[in-house]
Amino acid sequence: MKTYQELLQDVLDNGIEKQDRTGVGTLSVFGRMIRFDLSEGFPSVTTKRLFFRGVIEELLWFLRGQTDSKILEDKVIKIWKGNTTREFLDQKGLTDYPEGEAGPIYGAQWVNWGGKHNQIEKLIQMIKKSPNSRRLLVSAWNVSDLDKVALPPCHYSFLCNVADGKLSLMFNMRSCDVGLGLPFNIASYATLCHLLCMATGL
């Protein structure tokens, strides 16, 4: 099992220099995976301070289908502020959005895909009724909405599996700041897995 620290070293040792949209540049590796056994404890990465209150509030923001970053900013959580400023939105061509609006990002796709599908509700019901299904999948990558979002989803889908009365969750990322953002994402999806267990009795 590759640990978070091993992944960091892998990036430093094997990363290929690439340019990115920010102009900062990256060291890039492709197709890596790390695993955590939630039955052994919560995977709180301790190599840096984890903004856990922000993890929880953002996850609840997603689960409520909210997309206005000012809801988080009112709670002194500014993780979306830089991508929802007037200047940023205008540069993206989202001139009709009020400042703070991120467009149909994660939460909108999770609970209101196409204005009619609550993927989270359907996932919970499917886990309860068809736990052996291989379709326990939630996607945030809605191709028809990609030009309507402040940022396209980085963690674009997650897949669940039920075996021996236990729920596992695997999330996928197309882009990830391993040093800064990944510990946040790990904590968020670990929390989501626990919440799904509570909702399904697993």
C-alpha positions in Angstrom: 0.0 0.0 0.0 1.4 3.4 -1.0 1.3 5.9 1.8 0.8 9.6 1.4 4.4 10.3 2.2 5.5 7.7 -0.4 3.3 9.5 -2.9 5.0 12.8 -2.1 8.4 11.2 -2.6 7.2 9.6 -5.9 6.2 13.1 -7.2 9.5 14.6 -6.2 11.5 11.7 -7.7 9.5 10.9 -10.8 7.5 14.0 -11.6 7.7 15.5 -15.1 7.8 19.3 -15.3 4.7 20.7 -17.0 3.2 24.1 -17.4 -0.4 24.7 -16.2 -3.1 27.3 -16.4 -1.8 29.1 -13.3 1.6 29.7 -14.9 3.3 28.3 -11.8 4.1 24.9 -13.3 3.9 21.5 -11.8 5.8 18.2 -11.2 3.3 15.7 -12.7 2.8 12.0 -12.2 -0.1 10.0 -13.7 -2.3 7.3 -12.4 -1.2 6.9 -8.8 -3.3 5.4 -6.1 -3.1 5.3 -2.3 -5.4 3.4 0.1 -6.6 3.9 3.6 -8.4 1.3 5.8 -11.1 3.4 7.6 -11.6 0.6 10.1 -8.1 1.3 11.4 -8.8 5.0 12.0 -9.5 8.3 10.3 -6.9 9.2 7.6 -6.0 12.6 8.8 -2.7 13.4 7.1 -0.4 15.1 9.7 2.4 16.4 7.5 0.6 19.7 7.5 -2.3 21.4 9.4 -5.6 20.0 8.2 -8.4 22.6 8.0 -10.9 20.1 9.2 -13.7 22.6 9.8 -13.4 23.6 6.2 -13.5 20.0 5.1 -16.8 19.4 6.9 -18.4 22.7 5.9 -17.5 22.2 2.2 -18.7 18.6 2.2 -22.1 19.7 3.7 -22.2 22.6 1.1 -21.8 20.0 -1.6 -24.4 17.7 -0.1 -26.9 20.6 0.1 -26.3 21.2 -3.6 -25.0 24.8 -2.9 -22.7 26.7 -5.3 -22.5 30.1 -3.8 -19.1 30.5 -2.2 -20.3 33.3 0.0 -22.1 30.7 2.1 -18.7 29.4 3.0 -17.1 32.8 3.3 -19.7 33.8 5.9 -18.3 31.0 8.0 -14.7 32.3 7.3 -14.0 29.5 4.8 -12.3 31.1 1.8 -11.3 28.0 -0.2 -13.5 28.9 -3.1 -13.2 32.7 -2.9 -10.3 33.0 -5.4 -12.2 31.2 -8.1 -15.5 33.1 -7.7 -14.3 36.7 -7.7 -15.7 39.1 -10.2 -12.4 39.2 -12.1 -12.1 35.4 -12.2 -15.7 34.9 -13.3 -15.4 37.5 -16.0 -12.1 36.0 -17.3 -14.0 32.7 -17.6 -16.8 34.4 -19.6 -19.3 33.9 -16.7 -20.3 37.5 -16.7 -23.9 36.8 -15.8 -22.9 35.2 -12.5 -22.9 37.2 -9.3 -19.7 37.3 -7.5 -19.4 34.2 -5.3 -21.3 31.9 -7.7 -19.3 28.9 -8.9 -21.9 27.5 -11.3 -23.1 23.9 -11.4 -20.1 22.4 -9.6 -19.9 19.3 -7.3 -23.0 19.8 -5.2 -25.2 20.8 -8.1 -24.2 17.7 -10.0 -24.4 15.4 -6.9 -27.9 16.4 -5.9 -29.4 18.1 -9.0 -27.9 16.6 -12.1 -29.8 18.0 -15.1 -32.2 19.6 -12.7 -33.8 16.3 -11.8 -31.4 13.7 -10.5 -30.3 13.4 -6.9 -27.3 11.1 -7.3 -26.7 10.9 -3.6 -30.3 9.8 -2.8 -30.2 7.3 -5.6 -26.8 6.0 -4.4 -28.1 5.5 -0.8 -31.2 3.7 -2.1 -29.2 1.5 -4.4 -26.7 0.6 -1.7 -29.7 -0.5 0.5 -31.6 -2.4 -2.2 -28.8 -3.7 -4.5 -25.6 -3.7 -2.5 -23.9 -6.0 -5.0 -24.4 -3.6 -7.8 -21.3 -2.4 -9.7 -23.2 0.9 -10.5 -22.8 2.6 -7.1 -21.3 5.6 -8.9 -21.6 9.3 -8.5 -20.2 11.7 -11.1 -19.5 15.4 -11.1 -18.2 15.4 -14.6 -21.2 16.7 -16.6 -19.9 17.5 -20.0 -22.8 19.8 -20.9 -22.1 22.0 -17.9 -18.3 22.3 -18.1 -18.4 25.7 -19.7 -20.8 26.9 -17.0 -18.5 26.3 -14.0 -15.8 28.4 -12.4 -13.6 25.4 -12.3 -14.2 21.9 -13.8 -14.2 19.2 -11.1 -10.9 17.9 -10.0 -12.3 15.0 -8.0 -14.7 14.0 -10.8 -16.4 10.8 -9.5 -16.6 8.3 -6.7 -17.5 4.6 -6.7 -18.8 2.6 -3.8 -18.5 -1.1 -3.1 -20.2 -3.3 -0.5 -18.7 -6.5 0.8 -19.1 -8.4 4.1 -21.3 -5.6 5.5 -18.7 -3.0 4.9 -18.7 0.0 2.5 -15.7 1.1 0.6 -15.4 4.3 -1.4 -12.9 5.1 -4.2 -12.7 8.7 -5.5 -10.9 9.7 -8.7 -9.1 12.9 -9.5 -8.0 14.3 -12.9 -5.9 17.0 -11.2 -4.6 17.2 -7.7 -2.2 19.4 -5.7 -0.7 16.6 -3.7 1.1 18.8 -1.2 -1.7 21.2 -0.5 -5.1 19.9 -1.5 -4.9 16.1 -1.3 -5.0 15.8 2.5 -8.2 17.9 2.4 -9.7 15.6 -0.3 -8.8 12.5 1.6 -10.5 13.7 4.8 -13.5 14.8 2.8 -14.2 11.5 1.1 -13.4 9.6 4.3 -16.0 11.6 6.0 -18.4 11.0 3.1 -17.8 7.3 3.4 -18.7 7.4 7.1 -21.8 9.4 6.4 -22.9 6.9 3.7 -22.3 4.1 6.2 -24.6 5.9 8.7 -27.3 6.3 6.1 -27.2 2.7 4.9 -26.5 0.8 8.2 -23.1 -0.5 7.0 
